[in-house]
Amino acid sequence: MDRSLQEMIGHLKSFLEYLDEMGIETLPASGNPADPASCSLSAPSPRNLTLEEVRAELGDCRRCKLHQTRRNIVFGEGNPKARLMLIGEGPGFDEDIQGKPFVGKAGQLLTKILQAIHLQREEVYIANIIKCRPPQNRNPESDEIETCSPFLFKQIRAIRPQIICALGTFAAQTLLKTDAKITALRGRFYEREGIQLIPTFHPAFLLRNPDRKKEVWEDMKQITRWLLEHQDPYERGPEKS
Ligand code: SF4
């Protein structure tokens, strides 16, 4: 037998005797059979797709029953390197026609809310939990959310925002994996895999309940503060002496 092979077997034998003495009967398997990219929001990985690749993978999606009644898939739009991502529930009438998120009355209010914190729509990324309009604007059903949301998670991993603002109950519950109501969830940050997640009321809810705007304003101020405090120093411009 080759001398180096004999030495290797000797080392292995001593190592196994050492493990036996220590009472260790099994060793952890090397490598991770689970694919972290499939359940992670933010971790960079060679498997992370670009937004274009996620869109191509979605294709002319017919994975759930909502494809039967939609006019357009509403994929999402905005800055692919956005620090802030806003995620709503699903497309409504106007969004279904135009194929763009938040373009109806609720969308116009969202644009105003963003402008109030000195952000333009083009600076953020806007998407929804589901990408096709439910008939008569009914709530999304759990099988639809389950089928569609993996594409949203791929978008989040492509963008890797610093903050996600979940707009309304369905977005907050899906992203935080909870059944708690938006009234209990809103108004504070939750950290998920390095991303700050803050739920607030959906703009459509504000159109019906304008007296709740002040709470959303408080949430928006928290977002502004966080973004300012965590701004990249190289983006702040020259220091004044
Ligand atoms: S809602 Fe999502 S999963 Fe369902 S058909 Fe539309 S894109 Fe596909």
Residues whose N, C-alpha, C, O or C-beta is under 5 A from the ligand:
A	BS01	SF4	C61 R62 R63 C64 L66 H67 I130 K131 C132 T147 C148
